[in-house]
């Protein structure tokens, strides 16, 4: 069975975008390109200075992960979503999944297992930096 990735996003303008990638050649790089495109469509947040000195959502999520799981504890997407929902009730599981994939590709997180039991851990060198 060929891999299938479905990405759904609602833009700030209210438009709903759904993209499905399916086939034997679906790669992480291709999915990241699509996510980057959606980020640009969502208002061009990338590369712009943060409003009133606030951190980006991505960095707020990363800070939470390091604070909560920086000691090397393994965690799942669902555990992270439950914990983070207390501080940011608007955060969606799909958003967190995208950020976790980016953190893994950036070398910030280590990943083990396969869906639905994938676990993540903060890379030791990153947690100390």
Secondary structure, DSSP 8 states (H G I E B T S, - for coil): ---EEEEEEE-TTS-EEEEEEESTT--HHHHHHHHHHHHHHTT--TTS--GGG---HHHHHHHHHHHHHTTS--B-HHHHHHHHHHH-TT--HHHHHHHHHHHHHTTSEEEES-TTS-EEEE-HHHHH-
